[in-house]
């Protein structure tokens, strides 16, 4: 079984993915961590030094490698859907869930985060709105399911996702619900 999470930076792909993997007893992989292991530095440093195109090339290679043996829960980077090859790999090899968040919700979560290179701008909320407008159609094209993140806890989001996976026949019905601990 292979599940991939897509969405804007800060939508909760890593946090939800980690908990979803634990809940379904599946390994969790974050493409950003895979890339950082390969390059030996932070994505932010690499992004600043080599530029976005070089980073997107690494991201595409990582997604292709992970799609070759899909198993578990995969959290993708926010821009993974920008390349057609990535959208195709994800859609063909994973059950893709789009964690949809409004730019305002994301801004509230990320306003103090200095690790995200695309948000280190004078108007981060404006930047999030631009990213949402540009990427939302790509996330929707890639995803098999859309889950609005809004304000639910991580535990609630995991429960919602598991219910959708049960309805889609991806996981067996009756998986016990996650207890809220957030």
C-alpha positions, 0 to 999 in steps of 0.5 A: 500500500502506498499513500502520498500527501501533497499540499502547500508548505505548512499544510501538515504533510509531514506531521499527518504523514508520520501519524498516518504511517504509525496508525496504519503500521506503514513506513513514513518517508518525507521526500525533503529528508530523502533529498537532504540525506542525498545532498548532505545539507539543508534544502534551504542552503541548497536552494540558496546555493544552487537555485530552484531548478537544481532542487526540482531536479533532485526532487524529481529523481527522489520521487521517481526512486520512491515511486519505483518501490512504492510502500508506506506513507510519503510526504512530498515537498510543497512544490513537487506537483510543479513538474508533470513527471512528478504528478504522473509518478505520484498519481500512478504509484500512490493513492494521493491525498491533497491536504488543502489549507487556505493561505490564511490558515497557513500564514497563521501556522508558518508566520514564525518559520524561517526554514521555508525558502519560498516564504522568506519574502516581504509579504509571506501571506501574499506569497502563500496566496500566489502559491495557492492560486498557482498550485491548487489546480495541480494538487487537485489534478494529482490527488485522488482525495482532497482533505480540507485541513482547516483547524482540526487536530492532527489526530482528527485529520488522520481519522478523516484520511483513514475513513476516506481510505476505507471508503476507497477500499485502500485500507480495511474498514474498522481501523481503530480511531486515533486518540486525540493527543495534540 
